[in-house]
Amino acid sequence: MAHKKSRSTQGRLESAGAGRATGRYMLKLYVTGATERSLRAIANLKAVCEQYLKGRYHLEVVDIYRRPELLSRDQIVAVPTLVKQLPVPVRLLVGDLSRTEQVLQGLGLVAHTS
């Protein structure tokens, strides 16, 4: 998932992330064991975090097979699901997180485009 960011993405990253340059990100990724889709979501998310949030994030990976009680508690209805807990607002992203631009938008690192 080594995508080069476009100039427009870079500009939006700088403007959207200007006030959060030192903020910590608390992320929780819900997966279903070691399935191909789960492993892909973990790898995709780690790649994005290392490129854009290096040293500024905490990632907890939750295997719902081992901790099924968290599904109802955290209101998770599909997996893989990423929950961005901090900084607020809380956001949920569903899928294998392979679309880097959408992940960056979900994390609040780029402005949404129309």
N, C-alpha and C positions, 0 to 999 in steps of 0.2 A: 504494500500500500504506500509506495513512495511516490506520492503525487507532488508535483511542483505547484506551488501556489502562484496564482496569477497576480499581476500588479494590482488589480482591483481587490482581490482577496487580501493582499498585503496592506493596502490602504485602509480597508474596512477593519482588519485586525488591529491596526494601530489606533484608529479612532474609537472602536468599540472597547478595546482593552485598556485605553489610556488610564482610566481611573482604577483599574483592577491590577495594575502591574505587579503589585506586591501581595495581592490577595491569595488566600489558600482555597483550593477547591477540594471539597469532600465529595467523593463519588462512590456509588455502590452499584455494582453490576450483578444482576441476577441471571444465572445460567442454569442449564440442565445437564449437570455432569460434564463429562469430557466428550461431548458430541462435537462433530465437525463445526456446526454452527456456533456453538458456545466457544470453542477454541478460537474460531475466526473472530468473534466479537471481542474476546479478550486481547488478541494480538492487535486488532485494529485500534482498539481504545488505547492500549499501551503505546502504540506508535504515535497517535495523535497527542497523547499526554506528554510523551518525551520530547516531541517536536515543539509543542506550543505552551506547555505548562511545566517544563522541567524544574524540579525542585519545589514546585508550588502546589502539589496535589497529593491526596491520600486516596488510594483506591482499595476498596474492599470488594472482593469477589465472593458472592454468596451462591453456593450450589443448593438449589431448591430441593434436590433429592436428600440432602443431608439436613436441611433446615426448612422443612415444608411449612412450619408454623409462621414463618416470616411472610409467606405469600398473602395470607389474609390480613395480618397485622399491617403490612406495608402496602396493601391494596394492589398487588401485582397480578395482572390478568394475562400477560403474555411474556414469553422469554425468548431470547435475551432482552432484558430491560435495563437500561442505565438510568439511575436516579442521581441527578446533580442536587445534592443537599445544600451545599454552600459554594459560592455565594448565592444568596437569595436573588431571585425567586427560585423555588424548587422546580425542576423540570424533569420530565421523563422522555427517554428516547427508546424506541423499540426497534429491534432488528440486529443485524450483525455489525452495524456501525461502519460499513464499508464506504459509505458516501461521506467523505471527509468534510465537504462544505456543510452538509446538514448537521454533522456532529459539532462542528465549530459554531454553527448558529445555535444549536441546542445548548451548548456550553456558555453561550453569550459572548463568544470571542469575536464574532463578526456580526454586523448588522444584518437583519433580514432584508432580502431584496424582493422586489415585486416583479 
